[in-house]
């Protein structure tokens, strides 16, 4: 019994403190005739103030609870789109150990982060820091002709990078319908669905801390996909 943990949200603790203080001041004000007369206005003023504070806190109570729920599940941000280049650029810069990436064709990723020009070379800089990168892409068998061209273009660029960093940069192809995008470093993980016939940059994603319980299934999924995928 003594090994069990009881977790009480901070918002609930604060709420009960406000209620207790308000109740205590209310009792003191009710029996103020028994106290020195000079304390009566102080107690009355304190009671009015704590009631106002309590009312304001109650109006925002649901927001506090929601924020605590986000923090509990280690949710960092809810992303409405996936084409915010600067957002991903900062996450790539913060990676020091690994990047595990699962995309559709990887074309936009190649163009935005894998070029040998300033502002578009974050992945190359990442590799120079010693970060190990694993990249999973869809095989041609699962793509239409336009997407096949995108995949070929991206892979040609990725092969050049691999030739320069053969022990750090690996590319594999999975042979099934694409259903998720995964971007994961040792600190941050962004996951989101892929909807057929909808451009992925317009789809939503959720940015978690990598150690969030919710992320564990995605990381296991990536590992299983990596084992079964074929080298590009």
Residue pairs with C-beta under 8 A, 6 or more apart in sequence:
9 65
9 68
10 64
10 68
11 61
11 64
11 65
11 68
14 57
14 64
15 57
15 58
15 61
18 50
18 53
18 54
18 57
19 54
21 50
22 47
22 50
22 51
22 54
25 43
25 46
25 47
25 50
26 47
28 35
28 43
29 40
29 43
29 44
29 47
32 39
32 40
32 43
32 44
35 43
73 208
73 212
73 213
73 214
74 208
74 209
74 211
74 212
74 213
74 214
75 206
75 207
75 208
75 212
76 188
76 207
76 208
76 209
77 206
77 207
78 204
78 206
78 207
79 87
79 190
79 192
79 204
79 205
79 206
79 207
80 204
81 201
81 202
81 203
81 204
82 181
82 192
82 200
82 201
82 202
82 203
82 205
83 108
83 201
85 112
88 112
88 113
88 183
88 190
89 113
89 122
91 183
91 185
91 187
91 188
91 190
92 99
92 113
92 122
92 123
92 126
92 185
93 122
93 125
93 126
94 185
94 187
94 188
95 126
95 131
95 185
95 186
95 187
95 188
96 129
96 130
96 131
96 186
97 131
97 132
97 185
97 186
98 131
98 132
98 133
98 134
98 184
98 185
98 186
99 123
99 126
99 131
99 132
99 133
99 134
99 183
99 184
99 185
100 133
100 134
100 182
100 184
100 185
100 219
100 222
100 226
101 109
101 133
101 134
101 135
101 136
101 182
101 183
101 184
102 136
102 174
102 180
102 181
102 182
102 222
102 225
103 109
103 135
103 136
103 137
103 181
104 137
104 138
104 147
104 178
104 181
104 194
104 200
105 137
105 138
105 143
105 147
105 150
105 151
105 154
106 135
106 137
106 151
106 154
106 155
106 158
107 150
107 151
107 153
107 154
108 201
109 154
110 153
110 154
110 157
110 158
111 120
112 120
113 120
113 121
113 122
113 123
114 120
114 121
114 123
114 124
114 157
114 158
114 161
115 121
115 157
116 124
123 133
123 161
124 161
126 133
127 133
127 161
127 164
127 165
127 168
127 169
130 168
131 168
132 168
133 168
133 169
133 170
134 170
134 172
134 226
135 158
135 169
135 170
135 171
135 172
136 171
136 172
136 173
136 174
136 182
136 222
136 225
136 226
136 229
137 151
137 154
137 155
137 171
137 172
137 173
137 174
137 232
138 147
138 151
138 173
138 174
138 178
139 173
139 174
139 175
139 230
140 148
140 151
140 152
140 173
141 175
142 175
142 176
142 177
142 178
143 151
155 171
155 232
158 169
158 171
158 232
159 171
159 232
161 169
162 169
162 170
162 171
170 231
171 231
171 232
172 226
172 229
172 230
172 231
172 232
173 229
173 230
173 231
173 232
174 225
174 228
174 229
175 229
175 230
177 196
178 194
179 193
179 194
180 191
180 192
180 193
180 194
180 218
180 221
181 190
181 191
181 192
181 193
181 194
181 200
181 203
181 205
182 189
182 190
182 191
182 218
182 221
182 222
183 189
183 190
183 191
184 190
184 210
184 215
184 218
184 219
184 222
185 210
186 210
187 209
187 210
188 207
188 208
188 209
188 210
189 207
189 208
189 209
189 210
189 212
189 215
189 218
189 219
190 205
190 206
190 207
190 208
191 205
191 206
191 208
191 215
191 218
192 203
192 204
192 205
192 206
193 203
193 204
194 200
194 203
195 203
208 214
208 215
209 215
210 219
